[in-house]
Amino acid sequence: MEDQGSLHKAVKGEYFFTVGEILSEAWGKVYGAKLKIVGAMLIYLILASLTAGIINLFLDSQPYYDAQETFKGVFIDMLVGWLAAPITIPLSLGLLLLGYSRANGEELNIGSIFNYYVLVWPLVFASILITVITYIGLALLILPGIYLSIAYSFTLPLMVDKGLGIWGAMEVSRQAVTKHWFTVFGVNITLVLLTVLSAIPFGIGLIWTIPLVMIAQGVMYRKIFGWKIHDPINEAQ
């Protein structure tokens, strides 16, 4: 594709797109991809729910009502999330990358969402590191956390697609996104608003907006960093 970016151009900020361009291209690719992406989402939700349920069973967690117990409940929910991370994070990344594949005109294979368990620990450690740094940023007057959450948003795809290490992927994502941070933020906040609005009529609209969100992320990624066909299974061997 003519609008393929590259790592070299990305970190220098040599890319350009508008919110409208991203949404328009992504919407044009939703047709024909809805069933596979929504089906993959259902698989993810089922497995994530089963994993959380099993962990909660072992933790014997109970509902919490007063303030002290509510704090304890929040802590347990966070603990469950981290314990489930080795299952959920590679799977959620595989789900997201279905949208990336569609954005680049590739054939979709629902089974590909399971491909990234070969990179499970780097992906988990990267997610934990990003979360901790972002929480610290949120504690510092909110705005730094918002900036970092957007700046690091392409870290995991960069680890898979470009074979970068954790810190290298984080820095490439941050440097590239910072050059046009408000545009990337604009795309993301627009997608969030569309998702919220589409969920109002009994969630029916999510059949369209869930694929739209994932494909739009893939279109952005391609324009910023470029996209190559990547086989994490063979490369990890």
C-alpha positions as CSV (number, residue, x, y, z in Angstrom):
1,M,0.0,0.0,0.0
2,E,1.2,3.5,-0.8
3,D,0.6,4.8,2.7
4,Q,2.9,2.3,4.5
5,G,4.9,4.0,7.2
6,S,8.2,2.8,8.6
7,L,10.0,2.8,12.0
8,H,12.5,5.3,10.7
9,K,9.8,7.7,9.5
10,A,7.6,7.1,12.5
11,V,10.1,8.2,15.2
12,K,10.7,11.4,13.1
13,G,7.0,12.1,12.8
14,E,7.0,11.7,9.1
15,Y,3.4,10.6,8.7
16,F,0.1,12.4,8.4
17,F,-3.6,11.5,8.6
18,T,-6.8,13.0,9.9
19,V,-9.5,11.5,12.1
20,G,-11.9,11.4,9.2
21,E,-9.5,9.6,6.9
22,I,-8.9,6.8,9.5
23,L,-12.6,6.4,10.2
24,S,-13.5,6.4,6.5
25,E,-11.0,3.8,5.5
26,A,-11.8,1.6,8.5
27,W,-15.6,1.8,7.9
28,G,-15.1,0.7,4.3
29,K,-13.4,-2.4,5.6
30,V,-16.0,-3.4,8.2
31,Y,-18.2,-5.1,5.7
32,G,-17.2,-8.7,5.4
33,A,-15.2,-8.8,8.6
34,K,-18.0,-8.3,11.2
35,L,-18.8,-12.0,11.8
36,K,-15.2,-13.1,12.2
37,I,-14.1,-10.2,14.5
38,V,-17.3,-10.4,16.6
39,G,-16.9,-14.2,16.8
40,A,-13.3,-13.8,18.0
41,M,-14.5,-11.3,20.5
42,L,-17.0,-13.8,21.9
43,I,-14.2,-16.4,22.2
44,Y,-12.1,-13.9,24.1
45,L,-14.9,-13.0,26.5
46,I,-15.8,-16.6,27.2
47,L,-12.2,-17.6,27.9
48,A,-11.5,-14.4,29.9
49,S,-14.6,-15.0,32.0
50,L,-13.8,-18.6,32.7
51,T,-10.2,-17.7,33.7
52,A,-11.4,-15.0,36.1
53,G,-14.0,-17.3,37.5
54,I,-11.5,-20.0,38.2
55,I,-9.1,-17.6,39.9
56,N,-11.9,-16.1,42.0
57,L,-12.9,-19.6,43.0
58,F,-9.4,-20.2,44.4
59,L,-9.2,-16.8,46.0
60,D,-12.7,-17.4,47.5
61,S,-13.6,-13.8,46.9
62,Q,-16.9,-12.4,48.2
63,P,-18.9,-9.2,47.6
64,Y,-17.8,-6.2,49.6
65,Y,-20.0,-3.5,51.0
66,D,-18.4,-1.1,53.5
67,A,-15.5,1.2,52.5
68,Q,-12.7,-0.9,53.9
69,E,-14.1,-4.1,52.4
70,T,-14.7,-2.3,49.1
71,F,-11.0,-1.3,48.9
72,K,-10.1,-4.9,49.6
73,G,-12.5,-5.9,46.8
74,V,-10.8,-3.5,44.3
75,F,-7.4,-5.0,45.3
76,I,-8.7,-8.5,44.7
77,D,-10.1,-7.5,41.3
78,M,-6.7,-6.1,40.3
79,L,-5.0,-9.3,41.5
80,V,-7.4,-11.4,39.5
81,G,-6.6,-9.3,36.5
82,W,-2.9,-9.7,36.8
83,L,-3.2,-13.5,37.5
84,A,-5.3,-13.9,34.4
85,A,-2.9,-11.8,32.3
86,P,-0.9,-14.7,30.9
87,I,-4.2,-16.0,29.4
88,T,-6.0,-12.7,28.5
89,I,-3.2,-10.5,27.2
90,P,-1.9,-12.6,24.3
91,L,-5.5,-13.4,23.4
92,S,-6.6,-9.8,23.5
93,L,-3.6,-8.8,21.3
94,G,-4.5,-11.6,18.8
95,L,-8.1,-10.2,18.7
96,L,-6.8,-6.6,18.1
97,L,-4.5,-7.8,15.3
98,L,-7.4,-9.3,13.5
99,G,-8.4,-5.7,12.9
100,Y,-4.8,-4.9,11.8
101,S,-4.9,-7.8,9.3
102,R,-8.2,-6.5,7.9
103,A,-6.8,-3.0,7.7
104,N,-4.1,-4.4,5.5
105,G,-6.3,-6.5,3.2
106,E,-5.3,-9.9,4.6
107,E,-7.5,-12.9,5.0
108,L,-8.9,-13.2,8.5
109,N,-8.4,-16.4,10.5
110,I,-10.1,-16.5,13.9
111,G,-7.6,-19.1,15.1
112,S,-4.8,-16.6,14.7
113,I,-5.9,-15.0,18.0
114,F,-4.1,-17.8,19.7
115,N,-0.8,-17.3,17.9
116,Y,0.8,-15.0,20.4
117,Y,1.1,-17.2,23.5
118,V,4.7,-17.9,22.3
119,L,5.4,-14.3,23.4
120,V,3.3,-14.5,26.5
121,W,5.8,-13.3,29.1
122,P,7.3,-10.3,27.2
123,L,3.7,-9.2,26.4
124,V,2.6,-9.6,30.1
125,F,5.7,-7.8,31.4
126,A,5.2,-5.0,28.9
127,S,1.6,-4.6,29.9
128,I,2.4,-4.5,33.6
129,L,5.1,-1.9,33.0
130,I,2.9,0.3,30.9
131,T,0.1,0.0,33.4
132,V,2.3,1.0,36.4
133,I,3.8,3.9,34.5
134,T,0.4,5.1,33.4
135,Y,-1.0,4.9,36.9
136,I,1.9,6.9,38.2
137,G,1.1,9.5,35.5
138,L,-2.6,9.5,36.5
139,A,-1.6,10.1,40.1
140,L,0.4,13.2,38.9
141,L,-2.5,15.4,38.0
142,I,-4.2,13.0,35.5
143,L,-2.8,14.6,32.3
144,P,0.5,12.7,32.3
145,G,-1.4,9.4,32.6
146,I,-3.6,10.3,29.7
147,Y,-0.6,11.3,27.6
148,L,1.2,8.0,28.4
149,S,-1.8,5.8,27.8
150,I,-2.0,7.1,24.2
151,A,1.8,7.3,23.7
152,Y,2.3,3.6,24.6
153,S,-0.8,2.3,22.8
154,F,1.2,0.7,20.0
155,T,3.8,-1.1,22.2
156,L,2.4,-4.6,22.0
157,P,1.8,-4.6,18.2
158,L,5.3,-3.3,17.7
159,M,6.7,-6.2,19.8
160,V,4.9,-8.6,17.5
161,D,5.1,-7.0,14.1
162,K,8.6,-5.5,14.3
163,G,10.2,-7.9,16.8
164,L,11.2,-5.1,19.2
165,G,12.0,-5.7,22.9
166,I,9.8,-4.3,25.6
167,W,11.5,-1.0,26.3
168,G,12.4,-0.5,22.6
169,A,8.8,-0.9,21.6
170,M,7.6,1.4,24.3
171,E,10.1,4.1,23.2
172,V,9.3,3.8,19.5
173,S,5.6,4.0,20.2
174,R,6.0,7.0,22.5
175,Q,8.4,8.9,20.2
176,A,6.2,8.3,17.1
177,V,2.9,9.1,18.7
178,T,4.2,12.2,20.5
179,K,4.9,13.8,17.1
180,H,1.1,13.8,16.3
181,W,-0.3,13.0,19.8
182,F,-3.5,15.0,19.4
183,T,-4.4,13.4,16.1
184,V,-4.0,9.9,17.6
185,F,-5.9,11.0,20.6
186,G,-8.6,12.4,18.4
187,V,-9.0,9.0,16.6
188,N,-9.2,7.1,19.9
189,I,-11.6,9.4,21.7
190,T,-13.9,9.4,18.6
191,L,-13.8,5.6,18.6
192,V,-14.7,5.5,22.3
193,L,-17.6,7.9,21.8
194,L,-18.9,5.9,18.9
195,T,-18.7,2.7,20.9
196,V,-20.5,4.2,23.8
197,L,-23.3,5.5,21.6
198,S,-23.6,2.3,19.6
199,A,-24.1,0.3,22.9
200,I,-27.2,2.4,23.9
201,P,-29.8,0.6,21.7
202,F,-29.4,-2.8,23.4
203,G,-25.7,-3.1,22.3
204,I,-26.8,-4.0,18.7
205,G,-24.6,-1.3,17.2
206,L,-21.5,-2.9,18.7
207,I,-21.6,-5.5,15.9
208,W,-20.4,-2.7,13.7
209,T,-18.3,-0.5,16.1
210,I,-16.2,-3.3,17.6
211,P,-14.8,-4.2,14.1
212,L,-14.5,-0.5,13.3
213,V,-12.4,0.2,16.4
214,M,-10.0,-2.7,15.7
215,I,-9.7,-1.9,12.0
216,A,-9.2,1.8,12.6
217,Q,-6.3,1.0,15.0
218,G,-4.8,-1.1,12.3
219,V,-5.1,1.6,9.7
220,M,-3.4,4.1,12.1
221,Y,-0.6,1.6,12.8
222,R,0.0,1.0,9.1
223,K,0.2,4.7,8.3
224,I,2.6,5.3,11.2
225,F,4.8,2.2,11.3
226,G,4.0,0.1,8.2
227,W,2.8,-3.5,8.5
228,K,4.4,-6.8,7.5
229,I,3.1,-10.3,7.6
230,H,4.5,-11.8,10.8
231,D,4.6,-15.4,12.0
232,P,5.4,-15.2,15.7
233,I,5.3,-19.0,16.0
234,N,8.1,-19.7,13.6
235,E,10.2,-16.6,14.6
236,A,10.1,-17.7,18.3
237,Q,11.5,-21.1,17.4
